[in-house]
């Protein structure tokens, strides 16, 4: 019989990335796949508890839900204890800007003008607090040029994508055909690319009470800071022994911002009632007044030096996991959005950053951050960074959303037989997290098993990018040929099919080159003009505006 030892209670705060997730959708994915990984070892005897009630349904539609929706428990043979993992979530998908005609065209202009980003950001808000934070590693001239070239390629692909979608839509309307994927493509672009624009946008929101009068990212950070305070309060009241932060995609930027927030600006994210309810041990008086220029604005009921003690807030933090993180891209493009706090965490916290080699969002390892008084990129204000490259997916289209995938058993028959005979299963990311969660020792984390050699993943990545680029250039080319025939009218136009246009375009190299050249040339001209306008605006923005 197993001894009746006390349970170890840990909290796991999950922060989702871009997309239209419903509340607890990401939490359910993480908790469910952790359970699958645990189930590969019957000795762990994993269990899931779902909390229910009038205010605590698993898929409650509002943010008023206050209890933990899921608890995953298992027996740890190493620690000889039961482990209870209490899941919390930061949901921010509902803070998106409404999808209106004007907002859509703002997104289009933003996407086409990416190369015009100033890169060296020195906004007044950052200048007001620069004695307490520092920017990521400054890019060299050559690196900035490389970033602009890459951004030009991204904007050109965005132009080709929009061109293809609009041309397809025109042709289908002309033929009175309804094709759902084309109809929904615009919404998908708005949902995903719009979230990136939402978080970096300098504009002040004029809709929604939660974000009204602030930048969108302030409302998102408010939820993250409150969730961290909830976790810290659970540790203070002995309901949790420690907690972890698991984040994905743009959620990794949200998590990093919350962990790097100044102690004196943290209270700005709370309502008066929430501030009063915080544990006394978490509140201190700072040694300096709060900055005059800060976002979000400081509530009138707070004293000038009211602050949160970061050493108490993060005392129970055992680890940060980032998956598919674009933090390096933010550091290169919008450095003032991701500053590093000069005050390090009270104790070293393991930071594991996992990036699939096929993940176009994550790209390279996180390498542009370091402590303000240090030179090593492996130590960032008390976070001990460990980059873990991974080769798990064959496609760039699935790599970004597959980090947490786990199986009850290996998916192929031979793998299942081998697992039953040897007790060994493919060690994916969720499998590798289990020893870390059981012991709290970040050094116990081992890289997941690769499904292919690293060189093959790199070759596939390049091949996929080349394929996407050629496809997005070819599609408008044959659509132009199709549209020319449809415009001409007559019987030939009525019976001229899509496949005839494709075959004719492929078999006529001169026509293909002419049409592809026209589309790509229009894209280069459009991106160049939009980028020049954006660069002029960003260089003079502080002088032209008072925001």
TAURTA-V185012 format. One record per residue. N is the residue number from 1. PHI is phi as a letter, one per 20 degrees, with the letter a starting at -180 (* if undefined). PSI is psi in whole degrees, -180 to 180 (* if undefined). NEAR is the number of other ideal C-beta (glycine too) atoms within 10 Angstrom. Layout:
# TAURTA-V185012
{{N/PHI/PSI/NEAR} {N/PHI/PSI/NEAR}}
This chain:
# TAURTA-V185012
{{1/*/144/3} {2/f/140/11} {3/f/150/6} {4/e/70/6} {5/e/158/12} {6/f/153/8} {7/e/149/11} {8/e/121/19} {9/d/119/20} {10/d/151/22} {11/d/144/26} {12/c/112/25} {13/e/117/24} {14/d/140/26} {15/c/117/28} {16/f/171/25} {17/d/-145/26} {18/f/161/22} {19/o/175/17} {20/d/59/14} {21/f/143/20} {22/e/165/13} {23/f/133/21} {24/m/4/21} {25/f/-46/15} {26/f/-40/25} {27/g/-43/25} {28/f/-37/20} {29/f/-44/18} {30/f/-49/25} {31/f/-42/23} {32/f/-41/16} {33/f/-28/19} {34/f/-41/26} {35/f/-41/21} {36/f/-43/19} {37/f/-41/26} {38/f/-33/26} {39/f/-15/16} {40/f/-20/23} {41/d/102/16} {42/g/-25/9} {43/f/-20/10} {44/f/-23/20} {45/l/58/13} {46/f/149/19} {47/c/154/14} {48/c/131/16} {49/d/130/13} {50/d/122/13} {51/e/136/15} {52/c/162/11} {53/q/177/9} {54/f/-35/6} {55/d/15/12} {56/b/40/15} {57/f/152/15} {58/g/-41/14} {59/d/47/11} {60/g/137/17} {61/f/-12/10} {62/d/172/9} {63/e/7/14} {64/f/-10/8} {65/f/129/20} {66/d/-21/9} {67/e/167/11} {68/f/122/22} {69/f/-24/23} {70/b/140/23} {71/c/120/16} {72/d/124/22} {73/d/146/19} {74/b/161/25} {75/e/124/18} {76/e/114/18} {77/f/-28/12} {78/f/-44/10} {79/e/-8/13} {80/l/43/10} {81/c/159/17} {82/e/137/19} {83/d/124/22} {84/d/116/19} {85/d/108/25} {86/e/120/23} {87/e/132/21} {88/c/164/22} {89/b/145/26} {90/d/112/26} {91/d/129/22} {92/c/6/27} {93/f/-28/18} {94/f/-5/14} {95/e/6/19} {96/g/152/18} {97/f/137/20} {98/g/143/8} {99/e/88/13} {100/d/170/10} {101/g/-45/7} {102/f/-43/8} {103/f/-34/16} {104/f/-45/15} {105/f/-27/10} {106/f/-41/16} {107/f/-41/21} {108/f/-47/17} {109/f/-40/12} {110/f/-43/21} {111/f/-34/22} {112/f/-13/23} {113/d/19/23} {114/g/-39/22} {115/f/-15/23} {116/e/5/25} {117/g/140/21} {118/f/-27/17} {119/m/-50/19} {120/e/95/11} {121/e/128/17} {122/c/60/13} {123/f/161/17} {124/f/-34/11} {125/f/-42/16} {126/f/-42/16} {127/f/-32/13} {128/f/-21/15} {129/c/18/18} {130/f/-18/15} {131/f/-13/10} {132/d/-13/18} {133/c/167/19} {134/c/158/18} {135/e/160/19} {136/f/176/24} {137/g/130/18} {138/f/135/12} {139/f/144/18} {140/f/168/9} {141/f/-43/7} {142/f/-39/8} {143/f/-39/14} {144/f/-40/15} {145/f/-42/11} {146/f/-42/13} {147/f/-43/18} {148/f/-38/18} {149/f/-44/10} {150/f/-41/15} {151/f/-35/21} {152/f/-42/18} {153/f/-41/15} {154/f/-45/14} {155/f/-37/24} {156/f/-42/22} {157/f/-38/18} {158/f/-42/21} {159/f/-46/24} {160/f/-37/23} {161/f/-48/18} {162/f/-40/20} {163/f/-45/20} {164/f/-45/21} {165/f/-46/18} {166/f/-37/15} {167/f/-42/18} {168/g/-45/20} {169/f/-42/15} {170/f/-47/14} {171/f/-44/18} {172/f/-39/15} {173/f/-39/10} {174/f/-34/13} {175/e/5/13} {176/l/43/6} {177/d/137/11} {178/d/124/8} {179/c/107/12} {180/g/-45/7} {181/g/-39/9} {182/f/-39/16} {183/f/-34/12} {184/e/-9/11} {185/f/-41/18} {186/f/-42/16} {187/f/-37/13} {188/f/-44/12} {189/f/-43/18} {190/f/-41/19} {191/f/-42/17} {192/e/-56/16} {193/f/-31/17} {194/f/-30/22} {195/f/-37/22} {196/f/-45/22} {197/f/-40/17} {198/g/-44/23} {199/f/-31/23} {200/e/-5/20} {201/f/136/16} {202/e/-16/17} {203/f/151/13} {204/e/133/14} {205/f/141/19} {206/c/21/8} {207/c/152/11} {208/m/126/14} {209/f/-35/8} {210/f/-32/17} {211/d/0/21} {212/g/129/11} {213/m/4/11} {214/c/168/16} {215/f/153/22} {216/g/-40/24} {217/f/-23/22} {218/f/-40/20} {219/f/-37/20} {220/f/-46/27} {221/f/-32/27} {222/g/-44/22} {223/f/-38/20} {224/f/-43/24} {225/f/-43/24} {226/f/-39/17} {227/f/-40/21} {228/f/-40/25} {229/f/-36/24} {230/f/-45/17} {231/f/-44/24} {232/f/-38/26} {233/f/-37/19} {234/f/-38/20} {235/f/-42/22} {236/f/-38/19} {237/e/11/9} {238/m/20/8} {239/e/-18/12} {240/c/148/22} {241/e/-32/18} {242/a/176/18} {243/b/160/24} {244/c/158/25} {245/d/119/31} {246/d/124/27} {247/c/156/26} {248/c/140/28} {249/l/-129/27} {250/f/-22/27} {251/f/-24/26} {252/f/-33/26} {253/f/-41/28} {254/g/-46/24} {255/f/-45/28} {256/f/-44/29} {257/g/-43/20} {258/f/-39/26} {259/f/-25/25} {260/e/0/20} {261/f/144/22} {262/f/146/21} {263/f/-33/20} {264/e/-20/25} {265/e/-13/21} {266/g/-40/22} {267/f/-21/24} {268/f/-19/22} {269/e/-2/23} {270/d/151/19} {271/f/169/12} {272/f/-40/11} {273/f/-41/7} {274/f/-39/13} {275/f/-42/18} {276/f/-30/10} {277/e/-10/11} {278/f/147/20} {279/g/141/15} {280/g/-37/8} {281/f/-19/14} {282/e/-13/20} {283/d/135/15} {284/c/173/17} {285/d/121/11} {286/f/162/19} {287/e/7/9} {288/b/159/11} {289/f/155/10} {290/f/145/20} {291/g/147/18} {292/f/-47/8} {293/e/113/12} {294/b/152/16} {295/c/130/18} {296/f/165/17} {297/f/149/11} {298/f/129/18} {299/f/148/14} {300/f/-25/6} {301/e/-4/11} {302/e/143/16} {303/f/161/12} {304/f/-24/12} {305/d/10/13} {306/f/130/20} {307/b/169/22} {308/d/135/26} {309/f/107/19} {310/f/-29/23} {311/f/-31/16} {312/e/-42/21} {313/g/-39/28} {314/d/17/21} {315/f/-35/17} {316/e/1/19} {317/f/120/25} {318/d/-18/21} {319/a/154/24} {320/c/126/23} {321/d/122/28} {322/d/133/29} {323/c/127/27} {324/l/46/25} {325/e/132/29} {326/e/21/25} {327/g/-39/22} {328/f/-37/21} {329/f/-40/21} {330/f/-40/23} {331/f/-33/24} {332/e/-37/21} {333/e/-42/21} {334/c/66/19} {335/g/-32/23} {336/f/-16/20} {337/f/-24/20} {338/c/58/22} {339/f/162/25} {340/d/131/24} {341/f/133/21} {342/f/-22/16} {343/e/112/16} {344/f/159/20} {345/f/153/20} {346/f/-28/15} {347/c/150/11} {348/f/134/12} {349/c/124/21} {350/f/134/21} {351/c/110/25} {352/d/119/23} {353/d/115/22} {354/d/127/26} {355/c/119/24} {356/f/136/27} {357/f/-17/23} {358/e/0/24} {359/e/110/26} {360/f/-22/17} {361/f/-45/21} {362/f/-45/29} {363/m/-131/16} {364/f/177/12} {365/f/159/16} {366/f/118/25} {367/c/2/15} {368/d/16/21} {369/c/146/25} {370/a/164/19} {371/f/151/19} {372/f/-29/16} {373/d/18/9} {374/c/176/13} {375/c/-14/8} {376/e/133/10} {377/e/2/17} {378/e/-5/15} {379/c/113/17} {380/c/94/26} {381/l/44/23} {382/n/-11/19} {383/e/122/24} {384/e/99/18} {385/f/133/20} {386/c/111/17} {387/e/132/17} {388/c/96/19} {389/f/147/17} {390/b/140/24} {391/d/93/22} {392/d/-31/23} {393/d/146/22} {394/e/-14/15} {395/c/140/11} {396/f/-15/20} {397/e/-18/12} {398/d/-13/14} {399/f/-38/26} {400/f/-21/22} {401/d/21/18} {402/c/11/17} {403/f/-41/28} {404/e/5/24} {405/f/137/16} {406/b/161/20} {407/c/148/19} {408/f/-41/13} {409/b/162/15} {410/g/143/17} {411/f/-21/9} {412/d/153/9} {413/g/-43/9} {414/f/-39/8} {415/f/-37/15} {416/f/-41/15} {417/f/-46/11} {418/f/-40/15} {419/f/-41/16} {420/f/-37/12} {421/f/-40/8} {422/d/-16/8} {423/m/11/11} {424/d/131/12} {425/c/160/21} {426/g/128/18} {427/e/94/15} {428/e/-176/23} {429/g/-45/25} {430/f/-35/22} {431/f/-40/21} {432/f/-22/19} {433/f/-24/26} {434/g/-50/22} {435/f/-34/16} {436/f/-45/20} {437/f/-35/23} {438/f/-40/19} {439/d/-19/16} {440/m/12/17} {441/d/107/12} {442/f/-24/19} {443/f/-15/11} {444/e/-10/16} {445/f/125/21} {446/d/147/12} {447/g/143/14} {448/f/161/21} {449/f/130/15} {450/f/146/15} {451/e/-4/14} {452/b/159/15} {453/f/151/10} {454/f/-38/12} {455/f/-36/10} {456/f/-40/14} {457/f/-41/21} {458/f/-43/13} {459/f/-43/12} {460/f/-39/19} {461/f/-48/20} {462/f/-40/9} {463/f/-41/11} {464/f/-44/17} {465/f/-42/14} {466/f/-41/10} {467/f/-46/11} {468/f/-44/16} {469/f/-46/15} {470/f/-40/11} {471/f/-43/11} {472/f/-23/21} {473/e/-34/21} {474/f/-40/19} {475/g/-50/21} {476/f/-29/27} {477/f/-50/24} {478/f/-27/23} {479/f/-36/23} {480/f/-42/19} {481/f/-41/21} {482/f/-44/25} {483/f/-36/16} {484/g/-43/14} {485/f/-41/17} {486/f/-38/17} {487/f/-32/9} {488/f/-26/10} {489/m/-172/9} {490/n/-179/9} {491/f/-36/7} {492/f/-38/10} {493/f/-36/15} {494/f/-38/10} {495/e/5/9} {496/e/116/18} {497/e/169/10} {498/g/-45/15} {499/f/-32/9} {500/f/-39/14} {501/f/-41/21} {502/f/-49/17} {503/f/-42/12} {504/f/-37/16} {505/f/-42/21} {506/f/-41/13} {507/e/-2/9} {508/c/84/13} {509/g/-38/9} {510/f/-41/7} {511/f/-41/17} {512/f/-46/18} {513/f/-39/11} {514/f/-47/14} {515/f/-41/21} {516/f/-40/20} {517/f/-39/12} {518/f/-44/13} {519/f/-48/23} {520/f/-40/18} {521/f/-42/10} {522/f/-38/14} {523/f/-45/23} {524/f/-43/14} {525/f/-44/11} {526/f/-47/17} {527/f/-40/25} {528/f/-46/17} {529/f/-46/13} {530/f/-39/21} {531/f/-39/20} {532/f/-42/13} {533/f/-43/14} {534/f/-43/19} {535/f/-42/17} {536/f/-41/11} {537/f/-47/14} {538/f/-36/16} {539/f/-34/12} {540/d/8/10} {541/g/-49/13} {542/f/-31/14} {543/f/-29/6} {544/e/-18/9} {545/c/170/10} {546/d/21/5} {547/d/*/13}}
